Amino acid sequence: MFAVEILRLYLGYEGNLREKVPELAGFWLLTLLQTPLVLFVMANTNTIILPLDAAINVPLLAFLLAQLCLGFRALQLMIGAQAVKFYLSQFAPQDGVEMRSR
């Protein structure tokens, strides 16, 4: 779980800072996989939930749900911005590439 959390945070950092869609999507998917595990730990009636468990897992669950919502919205906006950049690059001259008129 610790290694997955480190990987998830790294993917979120790289995806957000460098505007890389695959890394941000990986962050969102790992968050999506981690949320049911925390819900299971909190909702399982066969285990004894200590006050420390509740004190740690309730804020963790709140942060994970916020990250799911905000990460999905950020992913949507980033994909839209990348699509606009791609479409505009089709019409703008590139550096080092000469446009020839026929």
N, C-alpha and C positions, 0 to 999 in steps of 0.2 A: 504494500500500500504506500509505503514511503517513497519508493522509486517511481511509482505511477504519479504521485503528487508532484515530485520534482520534475518529471517529464511534462506534466500538465501545465505547471507554472512556466516552464521554459518555452513551451509551444505558445502559450498566451503572450508571453513577453515578446518573442520573435515575431509572431503574427501581428501583434498590435503595433510594435515599434517600427517594423520594416514593411508593414502593409503587405504581408504575405498571406494569401487566402488559404493555402493548404495547412499552414501551421495554425492559423486561427480556427480552422475547421477541426483540426485535431484536438485543440484545446477544448472546443465546445463538445466534441464527442466524448472525450475523457471525462468532462464534467457531467455529461448525460449518463455515463456509466457509473460514476461515483455516487450520484444522488440516490438511486435505489438502495445501494448498500447502506448508506447512512439512515435512510428511512427504515430499512429492515432492522438495523440495530436498535433504533428508537422504538419501533412498534412491536418487536418480538416479546411476547408475554412469557416465554419460557426462560428468559434470562432476567437476572436481577439488575435493574438499572440503578446505579449508584448516583448520588447527587452530582459527583464530579463528571460522570458520563453525560448527564443531562446538561450540565453547565458548559461542556465542551461541544456536544453534538447539536444542541439547539441553535447556537450561533453559526456553527458550521453549515447546518442545513439552510439557514436563512441566507448565508453568503452564497452557497451553491445555487439556490433558486434565483438569487439576484444575478449571478454570473450566467445562468442559463438564459434568462430573459435578455439581459444587456448584451451578452455575447452573440446571441442570435441576431439582435438588431444591428450590432456592429458588423457582423458578417454580411448581412443584407446590404448595408450601406457601402461596405468595402467592395463587394462584388459589383454593385452599381457603378461606383467610381472607377473601378478597373475596366469595366465594359465601356464607359465613356472615354477613358484614356485610349483604349484600343481602337474604338471607332474614329476618334479624332486623329490618331496617328496614321490612319489610312489616307488622310487628306493633307496633312502637314508634311513639309519636307523634313527628312531625317538629317542629322548631322553627318557629314561626310558622304552623303548620297546626292548626286546631282539629278535633277529632274529634267528630262529631255522633252521638248515639245515636238510633236510630229508635224 
